[in-house]
Amino acid sequence: MCRAAGFSNAQPPTPVSSSPSTSVAQQDQPFSATAPSSRTRRRRSAPPGRRRCPGFDLRGGGADARLKSIRARCPEIDAIVRHVAGFVRMIKDLSGDKDTLTGWMAAVDHDLPALRSFTRGLRRDLDAVTAGLTLPYNSGAVEGTVNKIKARKMQLFGRAKLDLLMKLLLLS
């Protein structure tokens, strides 16, 4: 009977009486040294926190047992991994034509309501997204130049005026 309640001794613990004969130290002692605390009780398995997941290979092809257990415990994470892998495949293969992209967006809307605002934004500018996912051209050179200008501007903040910034940008 006592072992089922979590006590290791064979006799049930005696309650602490409130009579003046017991000392304060005896009343402050826990009910039993082996009683399970609220921290040691098994809880229902919850989805992992975001700090436990960044080191995983979320592409789905890895044989990581921890990732598999996380995906098995949380169907939302499994759906996110599948849909993100599909979107990455469209980006890598430049295979994001309108039919493929609209099918992917419909599946994401059905499985993950939290990402509806993302798919709504893709639908808002569907032609540009389709061009970005199918054409081999990109704006990497322009983005690199803008990044260089912003970095130089941050370096010179408070030290020089616009004319010196322009000269330095033209010389570099």
C-alpha positions in Angstrom: 0.0 0.0 0.0 2.7 2.5 0.9 4.9 1.6 -2.0 2.2 2.5 -4.4 1.9 5.9 -2.8 5.6 6.4 -3.2 6.9 5.6 0.3 9.8 3.2 0.7 9.2 2.2 4.3 6.5 -0.4 5.2 4.7 1.7 7.7 2.6 4.8 6.8 4.2 8.0 8.1 2.7 9.4 11.3 1.1 12.8 11.0 2.7 15.7 12.8 0.6 16.7 15.7 0.0 20.2 16.7 0.5 19.5 20.4 3.0 21.7 22.3 5.2 18.6 22.9 6.5 18.5 19.3 9.3 20.9 18.5 9.2 23.4 15.6 12.0 21.6 13.9 9.9 18.4 13.8 7.0 20.3 12.3 9.1 21.8 9.6 10.4 18.4 8.4 8.8 17.1 5.2 6.0 14.6 5.3 8.4 11.8 4.1 11.9 11.8 2.7 10.8 9.5 -0.2 7.5 11.2 -1.1 7.4 12.2 -4.7 7.6 15.9 -5.2 5.6 17.8 -7.8 8.8 18.1 -9.9 9.4 14.4 -10.3 5.9 13.4 -11.5 5.7 12.3 -15.1 4.0 14.9 -17.2 2.5 14.5 -20.6 5.2 14.9 -23.3 5.0 18.4 -24.6 6.5 19.7 -27.8 10.2 20.7 -27.4 11.2 24.3 -26.8 12.7 26.4 -29.6 16.1 26.3 -27.9 16.3 22.5 -28.2 15.7 22.4 -32.0 18.2 24.7 -33.8 21.0 22.1 -33.9 18.9 19.6 -35.9 18.9 18.9 -39.5 15.3 19.9 -40.3 15.5 18.8 -43.9 14.0 15.4 -43.0 16.7 13.2 -44.6 18.8 12.8 -41.5 18.7 9.8 -39.3 18.7 11.7 -36.1 16.7 9.8 -33.5 15.9 12.9 -31.4 14.5 14.8 -34.4 12.3 11.8 -35.2 11.0 11.7 -31.7 10.3 15.4 -31.7 8.5 15.1 -35.0 6.5 12.1 -33.7 5.4 14.0 -30.6 4.3 17.1 -32.3 2.5 16.9 -35.6 2.7 20.6 -36.2 6.5 20.5 -36.2 6.3 17.5 -38.6 4.0 19.5 -40.9 6.3 22.5 -40.7 9.4 20.5 -41.6 7.6 18.9 -44.6 6.3 22.1 -46.0 9.5 24.0 -45.5 11.4 21.2 -47.2 9.0 21.5 -50.1 9.5 25.2 -50.4 13.3 24.8 -50.2 13.1 22.2 -53.0 11.2 24.7 -55.2 13.9 27.4 -54.5 16.8 25.1 -55.2 15.4 23.4 -58.3 13.8 26.6 -59.6 10.6 24.6 -60.0 8.1 27.0 -58.4 5.7 27.4 -61.3 2.2 28.7 -60.6 0.6 25.3 -60.3 3.2 23.9 -57.9 3.2 27.1 -55.8 -0.5 27.3 -55.5 -0.7 23.6 -54.6 1.9 24.1 -51.9 0.1 27.2 -50.5 -3.2 25.3 -50.4 -1.5 22.5 -48.5 0.1 24.9 -46.0 -3.2 26.7 -45.5 -4.9 23.4 -44.7 -2.2 22.0 -42.4 -0.8 25.1 -40.7 -3.3 27.9 -40.1 -0.5 29.9 -38.4 1.2 30.4 -41.7 -1.8 31.7 -43.6 -0.5 35.3 -43.4 2.7 34.1 -45.2 0.7 32.4 -47.9 -1.5 35.5 -48.2 1.5 37.6 -48.8 2.7 35.2 -51.5 -0.7 35.3 -53.2 -0.7 39.1 -53.1 2.4 39.1 -55.4 2.1 35.8 -57.1 3.7 36.8 -60.4 6.9 38.1 -58.7 7.1 35.1 -56.4 6.7 32.8 -59.4 9.4 34.7 -61.3 11.7 34.4 -58.4 11.2 30.7 -58.1 11.5 29.9 -61.8 14.0 32.4 -63.3 17.8 32.0 -62.8 18.3 35.7 -62.2 18.6 37.2 -58.8 19.3 40.6 -57.1 22.4 39.4 -55.2 24.7 42.0 -56.8 22.3 44.9 -55.9 21.8 43.6 -52.4 25.6 43.3 -51.9 26.1 46.9 -53.0 23.3 48.2 -50.7 24.8 46.2 -47.8 28.3 47.8 -48.5 26.8 51.3 -48.6 24.9 50.8 -45.3 28.0 49.4 -43.6 30.1 52.3 -44.7 27.4 54.7 -43.6 27.4 53.1 -40.1 31.2 53.5 -39.9 31.0 57.2 -40.7 28.0 58.0 -38.6 28.6 61.3 -36.7 32.1 61.7 -38.1 31.6 63.0 -41.6 29.0 64.7 -43.8 27.4 63.4 -46.9 30.0 64.6 -49.3 32.8 62.6 -47.6 30.5 59.5 -47.6 29.9 59.9 -51.4 33.7 60.3 -52.1 34.5 57.2 -50.1 31.8 55.1 -51.8 33.0 56.2 -55.2 36.6 55.3 -54.4 35.8 51.9 -53.0 
